Amino acid sequence: MNYLAHMFLSDGSPEALVGNLAGDFVRGIDVSSLDSEVRAGVELHRAVDRFTDSHPVVMRSRSRLPASWRHYRGVLIDVFYDHFLARDFETHAGEPLKVFAAKVYSALVAQHDSLPPRLQRAAPVMIEHDWLQAYSRIEGLEVVLQGMSRRARREVALHESTGVLREEYTALQEDFDCFFPELRKFARQHSV
């Protein structure tokens, strides 16, 4: 799962929101030095990634992408699944995505000084370009994926993958609808 899902699966406290997001930004950092709630969020993030990466439905979704995307299938499916979550966010969360995004952005601003350095640099860009709400539209995904392309180690036009999303939209939506309840259950059990 990508940023939106990770934060959605947190307990909603500012520290948990930041911790669940920080999981992608703490490589090379001593996690034990983090606040306990942030550290718990990082641990949940990692557990969610392991669960997701090995789940048969997610593997089926990855197989829907052409071989030309093989090195990026996991990342792309994570982003596509965030699209489906964002598109129907209020149904899943009981609140509008705009409200949730504002909470996340507020937590990032309030805790800026304690964020891992990479997240300190990424957070203002995320807020300025409203990444979380951008996920709800394919055009927004293209912008997010262009940004990911610029940060990739080798040149790749990830935004072009939205053509596959459009072609496989119904099948990928069905995969997400099958997988996401299981992921929510896993996250609740892991957090107990």
N, C-alpha and C positions, 0 to 999 in steps of 0.2 A: 504494500500500500504506500501511497505517497503522503505528502504533508497533511492534507486535509483529513484523511482517514486516521492517521496517527493521532492527531489532536482530538478528533471526535471520540476516539476510543479511550481517551484519558478520563480522569474523574472530574475534569472541568475546573479544577483550581488553577490559578495562574501558574503555580510552580509545575503542576502536572502537564499543563499545556506546553510550557516551555521545554520540559524534560522530554515529552513525547516528540516534539519537533527536533530537539537537540540531538537525538539519536543519530541523525545523519551528519552531524557537525562536530562530533567528539573524538574522531579518530586521532590517536596520538596523545590524548589527554587522559590524565589519571582521573577516572570517573569517581573514585572514592573521595575526591576533593570537592565534589559538588554537593549542594544542599540535598538532604535526604529525599525530599519530594521530587526534586529534579532528577536525582539518581534513579528513583523508582520509575519515573517516566522514561528514562533512557533504557532501563531494563525491560519495561513493557514494550517499548519500540523494538528492541532487538528480538523479543519473544514473538511479537507480531510478524516481524520479517521472516523469522524461521518457519512459523506456522504457514504463512502465505506462500513462501517459496517452495514448500514441499506439498502443498495441497493439490489434489488431482484436478479440481475445477480450474485452478489458476494455470496448471500445466496445460490443460485443454485450451484455455484462452491464449496462452503463448503459442501453441501450435497453430492457431488461426492466422498468425502473422507470417508473411513470406520469409523464406530463408535469408533473404537479403538483410533482414533486421535481426538475425540470430544473436548478435552480441548485445542487443539492446531490448530484446523481447521483454525481459523482466521489468525493466524501467518503464517501458511503454505501457505494459499492462497495468502497472501501478498507477500511472498517470491516467489511463483510460478509466480505471475503476474509480479514481477520485472524481472524474467527470460525472460518472453515473451517481455517485454520492452527492455531489454538488447540485446536480440537476434536480434531484428529488430530496434535497437536504431537509426541508421542513417535515416531510413524511417520516424520515428516519430520526430526526432530532427533536421534533416538536417545537422548533423555533426557526425563524428564517436564517438563511445562510449569512445575510448581511449582519444580523445581530451577533452570531457566533464569530464571524470574522472580526468584528469590532472588539470583542472580548480578547481574541487572540492577539490582535495588534496592540491593544492596551497592555496586555501582559508582557509583550516583547519590549515595548517602550519602558514600562516600569522596571523591568529587570535587565535592561540593556547592559549595565556594568558587570553583571554576573554571568552573562551569556558567554559561551565559548567564542573565541576570536572569529572563527569563520562565520558563526551565526550573527555576531555583532555586525559583520560586513553585509550579510545577506538580508537581515531583518528590515533595514530601511528600504531596500529595493522591493522586497516582498510587500511591504506596506504601501509604498508609493504606487506600485503597479497592481495592487489588490489581487495578488495571485489566487487567493482562496476563492473569491467570487469569479475570477477568470475561468476557473475549471468548469463552470456550469455551461459554458459555450464552447463549441469546437474552435471558433475563431480565437477565443481566449487561450485555449490549449495550445494553439499554434504559436502564440506569443511566448507562453511558458516554455514550450519545447525549443523555440529558437534560443532562448536564454540558456537552456540546458546544453544546447549544441555548442554555444560559445565557451562553455566551461569544460567540454569533453576533451579528453587527451588527444584524440585524433578528429580530423574534420568529418562531421556527419551532419546531415540536414534532418534532424529528428522531427521537425515540424511537418515534413512530408509524410510522416506516418499517419497523419489524420485522414489521408485518403483511404487507408486500410480500415481505420475506425469507421468511416462512413460506409464502406462496403460490408463490413462485418458487424454493423451496429446492433442489429437485433440479437445475433448470437452472443456477442460480448455482453450485452445488457442481461440476457438470460443467465450467462455465467455469473455475472456480478450478483444478480438476484438470488442465485443458488448459494454462492459463497459467503456473501456478507453476513447473513444471520449466524452462520457458523463462526465467523471471525468475531462477531460481537460477543457470542457466548464464550469463546476462548478468552477474549480480553477480560470479560467480567470474572471468569474463574481464576485467571492469572493474577488479577488485582486483589483477590481476597486474601 
